[in-house]
Amino acid sequence: MQSVIDWLSGKKSYIILIVGFIFNLGVITGWWATDNATWGSIDTLLVTLLGLSFRAAITKSGPEIK
């Protein structure tokens, strides 16, 4: 499990961006149909996850506070 966590380090933001891109591209091109409420809910979830991953990355890259 630790090896998976180590592998994901630094890649979570990119994974969320790729998933969001594929989802929105699929909705726009008609690969799958969603109503506006579902589309908005999934987009909101993806933006929230992306914001959390950016926040974690900024905290992780900042100077160590003692």
N, C-alpha and C positions, 0 to 999 in steps of 0.2 A: 504494500500500500504506500509506503514511504517513497518507493521509486516512482510511482505514478504521480504523487504530489510533487516530487522533485522535477519530473519531466514537465508537468504543467506550469511550473514556475516561469513566468514571463510570457506565457502563451495564451492565457485566459482571455485577454482583451481581443486578440486576433481571432480566436475561436468564436467569440460572441459576435464580432463584426462579420465574419463569414456566414454564420448561421442567419444573422439578420439580413444580410444581403441576399442570400438564397431565398429566404422566406418572402421578402418583399418583391424580388424579381419574379418568383413564382406566382404571387398574387397579381402583379401587374400584367404578366403575360398570359394569365389564365390557366396555369398548370393546375391550380386548385382554386376552388371558390370559397371565399369567406365573406361573412357580412361585415359591415363597418365596425360593429362592436367587438367582434372577435379580432379583427385586424388591429384595431386600436389597442385592445388589451395585450395582445402578443407584442406589439411594438413598444408599449409602455414597459412591459416586463423586460424586454431586451435592452431598452435604454437605461432602465434602472440597474440591471446587471452590469452593463458597460460602465456606468458611473461608479458603481461599487468597485469594479476591477481597476478603474483609473485611480480611485481614491486609495486603494490598497497599494498600487504601484508607486504613487507619490509618497505615501507613508514609508514604504519599504526603501525607497531610494534616498530619502532625506537623511540628514545627519543624525547620529545617535544622540539622544538626549539623556543625560545622566542626572 
